[in-house]
């Protein structure tokens, strides 16, 4: 199988696998004061430093979590719990781990406004500005979209919020490890980071929490992670996360150049074989590894299923009991329901070869002709 679904998850890199296996031998509880506990604590803090250095943060600003969903819930629910009521702004293209917590807090009496995007799938900073209210307490906008790869104007939005005392969270799950990201330069107060999106293990993530940003725990227990996220730390997974961060920082330039090259080659070959394809978010700034294309006359989910074990890609539409629902992200960009239903996402990785993309394009074109 040619694997072109790296925005869903990535294979665990061999160096990272070795780091996880080595950490399994460090069995101590990182909160214990004896030598076994100290060894675990050293691994924990070494990984925290590596994650922080990858995004340009300080180690004490990194809170380990179980992954992106927990980090997003923590950022949204944990923050608004500091207020009796208030108003939150987000967008129509967010991941469900953002939109569903927003639905939850809306039921608790908080105001929620979702802004749209331009035709490329980018949120417009002026729309955020226009929706600000006197009781706006939080804005949460993803750094890059998981379906289209479109990078959002985070720095520009942060500049609008900076002098207004409004906290800004970004879900950077798809961006960290795939493209350079400096959290201080962006101006965010909170950011979600996920290990398995850049060759680390699943079930581990982090929340960047800028110094001075208040946050209430959403779980209660002992005093782990600055008293904000209780529970004995998963040292092997954290060690893998730390190693993934070290490697991503080391290899970032090479990764970006490689994925840009093979992704561009794939698109040109597909366009040659299937001239009617439409690249969604064509002129936007995007992740170097992501293509979202609509192919007239097909249903994306059917194409994904027909490729079966030959090429792994994904569809934005959700299909249940024979009925497909168009992607909310693509509809927000102004695509028609039929265009949205015909879309597929293709995402390359650091180990994707030129041969992979040439073979995959042939197999995709062949499958399209059979639809």
N, C-alpha and C positions, 0 to 999 in steps of 0.2 A: 504494500500500500504506500502511495505517495502522500505524506502527511502535510496538508496545507490548511491546518486549522489551529495555528499557534495563538490566535486570540482567545480560543476556548481554554487551552492549556498547553503546556510545553513538556517535552520529555525531560526527565531529570538528568542533568549533565553528569558525566562520570566522576569529575572532580567533586561535585556536590554530593553524589552518592557515597563517595569515600569519606567525606566529612561527616555525613550522617552516621555511617557505620562506626567510625571512630568514636563519635559522641555517645553511641550506645554503651560503650564501656565506661563512660563517666556517669555512674549511676546515682551519685549523690543528689540531695535536694539543695538547690542553690540558696535556700534560706538558712541552711545549717552552717554552724560555725566550725565544724571539724574539717579535716583535710578533704574528705570526699565532697562535702558541700562547697568548699572553696574552689575545688576544681570545676565543679558545675557552674559556680558563679563567674569564674573567669571566662568560660565559654559563652555564657549568657551576655556578659558585658562586652566581650570581643565582638560578638555578632551585632549587638546594639550599635557599637561604634561603626562597624562596616555598613550597616543599613543607613546610618546617619550620614556617613561620608558619601554614599552613593547619591544622595539628594541634596547635599550641602547643608545639613542640619547639625545640631549638637546631639550627642548621645542621650542626654537627659530629656530630649524632646521626642524620643521614640518610645512608644508604648506597644508591647507585643500583644497580639490578639490571635484569634483562630483563623483569621482570613478577612477578605474584603467585605463580606456581608456583616460580620461583627463590627469591623471598623466603621462602616457607614452608619450602622445603627447606633453605635457608640457616639459618633460625632454628632448625629442629629438629635437623638433622644437624650443622650447625656448632656448635651448643651442646653436644649430648651427646658430641661428640668430645673435649670437655674432661674427660670423666669415663671411668674404666675401665668402669663399669657403673652402672646406676641405674634409677629408676622414673619413668615419664611418665604424666600423666593428661590425657585429652582427652575428646571427646564423640562420640556416635553421629551427630551432624548436621554434622560437618565436611566441607569441600570435599575432593575426592580429592587435591588437592595438599598436604593435611595427612595424610589417612588413609593414603595410600600411602607417604610417608616413614616414618610410624609403623610400618607393616608391615615396612618394610626394617630399621629399627633393632631391631625385635622379633626379627628373625632373627639380629641380631648379638648377642643376649643381653640386651637391655634389657627391663625389664618395662613393659608398656603396659596401662593400664586406661581403658576408655571408659565414661563415665557416660551415662545416658539424659536425658530431659527430662520436664517436666510435659505435660499435655494440650495446652497452647498452644505447645509447642516451645521452651520456655525451660529451660536448664540450671538446676538448683537448687544454690545455693552449699553447702548442707548436704551434698549428695552429694559435692562436691569434698572437703569437710572430712572426711567419713567414709572416703574412699579414700586419704587421705594416709598415707604410710609413712615410716619413718625414712630410707629411701633415695630418697624422691621428690626429683627435681632440677628437673623442668620441668612446668608446666601450660600447655596450649595450647587456648584456647577462642575460637571466632570471635566477632567483635563483633556482626554481624548475619548471619542466615542468608540465603544466596543464593536459596533456593526460597520461603521464607515471608516473609522480611523481618523476622522476629522478632529484636528486639535483646536480647542476652544481658546478664545482670547482672555485667558486667565489673568495675565498681568494687567490688561486694560480694565477688567472688572475690579480687580483688587485696588487699583488706583482710585476708582470711583468710591469704594467703600472705606478707604484708609482713614479719612478724617471724619467719618460719620459714626465711628464706634460700632460698626456692624461686623460681626465675625464672618469669616469667609472660609468655607470648606470646599475642597476639591477631591473628587474620586479619581485618583491617579493610577488606578489598578492596571489599566491597559498601557500606560506610558512608561512607568518606571522600569528600567532594564531594557527597553526597546529604543528609547531616544533620550538624549541628554535632558536632564531636568534639575534645575536648582531652585529649591523651594523658597529660599530667602529672596532670590531675584524675582520670583513670581509674586511674592507678597501675601501668600496664604497664611491663615491661622491654623488650619488643620488639613491633613491630606491622608488619603487611604493608599496603602501600599500592599501588594500581594506577591508572595514568593513564587507561586506556580505559574505566573505569567512570564517569568524569565528564568526558567530551567531549575527552579528550586522545588521543594516538596509542597504538596497540598496541605491544607489545614493549618497554615501559619501565615500571618500577615502582621501589619503594624499600622498604628495611627500616629502620624506626626502631629504633635501638639505644641504649638509655639509657646515659648515661655510667657507666662502671664495669662494665657487663655484658660478660662475656667471651664471645668467639665465635671459633671457628677458621674459616679459609677452607675452602670445599669445592671450590674450584678454585685452581690455583697458577700464578703468572706474575709479572708486575712488581708494583710497589707501589701501584697505583691504589686509590682509595677506602679510604684508611688501611691499605693492605696487606691488606684483607679480601676485595676483589672485583676481581681483575685483569682487564685488557682495556681497550683504548682506548675512551673514553667515546663514546656515540652522541649527539653534541651536538645535532643537530636534534630528535631525539626527546626529549631531556632539556629542551631549550628549550620544546617543546610541553607537556611535563609541568609545567614551571614556570609557563607562562602559564595552563594549565588550573587550577592551584592558586591563582594570583592571582585569577582570575575567580570560582572557587568561593567563595573567602573573601569577595570583594566582594558576590556575589549570593546568599549562602547563605539569608538570611531570605526573599527573594523566591522562591527555588527551593522551599524547604520549603512555604511557603504555597500556591504554585501546584500542586505535585504532590499535596499533601493535598486540595486542592479538586477537581481533575479525577479523582483516584483515588476519592474519596468519591462523586462524581457517577457514575462508571462502575459502582461497586458497587451503588448504589441503582437504577440503570437495569437492570442485569443481574438484580437481585433481583425487580424488577417483571416482567421478561420471562420469567425462569426461576426461579419461586418455590422450587424444590427445591434450589437451590445451597446449599452449606455453605462458609462462610468459615473456612479453617484458620488457627488462631492468633487467633481472633476477639477475645479480650479482652487479648491481649498488647500490649506496647509494640512498635511496628513502624516500619520505614522508611516515610516518608510516601508513597512511590511504588509500593508493592508489594501485590498481591492474590494469594493462593493459594486457589483455590476448587475444591471437588469437585462434580461434576455427576452426579447419580445416573443410571445407565443408559448412560453413554458411556465410551469409553476416551480419555483426554486426548490421547494421541499421534495418534489418529485425527482428533480435532477439530482439532488443530493442522494436520495435513496437509490436511484438507478446506477450511480457510480459505485455504490456499495463498498466493496473492499479494494477498489483500485485507486481511488483518489478521495481523501478526506477533506471536505469543505463543509460549510454550514449555510443554512437558510435563515433569513430574518423572520420569516412568517412562522407562526405557531400553528401546528396542525393537530387536531384531535378528532377522532371518530370520522375521519374522511373530510372534515371541514377545516380550511385554512384561514387564518386571520392575518391580514397584512401587518407588517412591522410598524409600530407606532413611530419609530425613529424616521423611517422613510416617508411616512405620511406627513410628519411634521415638516419635512423638507419640501413638501408640495408635490410628491409623486402621487400619481393616481393609484387607486387600489390594485389595478392589474399590474402596473409597473412595480409596485411594492411586492406583490406576490411573486413576481418573476425574478426577484433579486436573490443573489447568493453572495456570501462573503468568502474571500480567499485570503489567507494570511500565511506568509512565508516565515521561515525561521533562520537562525544562524547556520544551520546545517543543510538547508535546502540548496540543492545543486542546480546548475543550469540544465543538466540532463533531466532532473526532476520536473522543472517547469515546462520544458519542451514536451516531454511525454504526457504530463498532466493536461496541457492545452489540447493535445490531440485527443486524449480520452474524453475530455469535457465536450469538445466539439462533436465527437462521434455520438456521445450520449444526447446532446441537444438535437441532433438530426433525427434521432429515434423518438423524440418526444411527440 
